Amino acid sequence: MKSIVIGGGCFWCVEAVFELVEGVEKVVSGYAGGSEENANYRAVCSGMTRHVEVVEVTFNPEVIGYEDLFKIFFTTHDPTTLNRQGNDRGPQYRSAIFYQNEEEKAIAEKVIAEYAPQVWDDPVVTELAPLDILYAGEKYHQNYYQRTGDSNPYCTVVITPKVNKFRRLFADKMKANA
């Protein structure tokens, strides 16, 4: 198994999409890229720790690879807005990839240079940085969309359209039972 750590706004949104991807074994919401130890939701939401809401996507590289995962990532969030996704604003919502090795970094750079401009007219502002420490998010954040779905207005308005976009554009990458 391999993993990627990505942030594309609210981690509930990113998690909901990647839980549907064939070959993805586990998705964990958390925090990375900040300056404080022991990141938690309250501190990260203040914007003062500089952490990003991220997900760690653990996947089987024999089923899906870095390039396809990064293409899904760049298609299902807006990587052209600095410190923002929709109405979610602050440094914790910035677009980011925290790479764990040079292969992953090179593939991310390739997708940013060659694929993202095909999807977005504006320049990509996704932060590309080495992963230092990853903090798992609180239990109540894990599998949030799966647990609440459209019973939560935020999910209905923000997450469901991203999930539907993934289903429409990446049907060939979707788990059979999704």
Stockholm file with secondary structure:
# STOCKHOLM 1.0

chainA/1-178         MKSIVIGGGCFWCVEAVFELVEGVEKVVSGYAGGSEENANYRAVCSGMTRHVEVVEVTFNPEVIGYEDLFKIFFTTHDPTTLNRQGNDRGPQYRSAIFYQNEEEKAIAEKVIAEYAPQVWDDPVVTELAPLDILYAGEKYHQNYYQRTGDSNPYCTVVITPKVNKFRRLFADKMKANA
#=GR chainA/1-178 SS CEEEEEEESSHHHHHHHHTTBTTEEEEEEEEESCSSSSCCHHHHHTTSSCCEEEEEEEECTTTCCHHHHHHHHHHHSCTTSTTEETTEESGGGCEEEEESSHHHHHHHHHIIIIIHHHHCSSCCCCEEEECCCEEECCGGGTTHHHHHGGGSHHIIIIIHHHHHHHHHHCGGGBCTTC
#=GC SS_cons         CEEEEEEESSHHHHHHHHTTBTTEEEEEEEEESCSSSSCCHHHHHTTSSCCEEEEEEEECTTTCCHHHHHHHHHHHSCTTSTTEETTEESGGGCEEEEESSHHHHHHHHHIIIIIHHHHCSSCCCCEEEECCCEEECCGGGTTHHHHHGGGSHHIIIIIHHHHHHHHHHCGGGBCTTC
//
